[in-house]
Amino acid sequence: MFQEFDKLIRLVQRQTNVAERVPGVFLKALQSLEISMNSGFAKEKESKKKMNQANAKALTGVKKKIKTAQKEYEVQLKQYLEVLLLA
């Protein structure tokens, strides 16, 4: 999953480099990933302690990538959420 998320971010960055807008599907995926990760962490804090070190490190890495991507596309995410709330 981590590699696929990296590929997706690189594709979106290339698209924005050629002055195209960020796809709504990407913003929706980013938002749903954040919600899923937050709810998963809230429910299973104990399970992270039981994970082996490699899995816990990978999970933390994915969480950091999601947070970084959200900061990078913060303006577009706000616009996307406003459109959703108006609909």
Beta strands, then each sheet from edge to edge (+ up, - down):
end
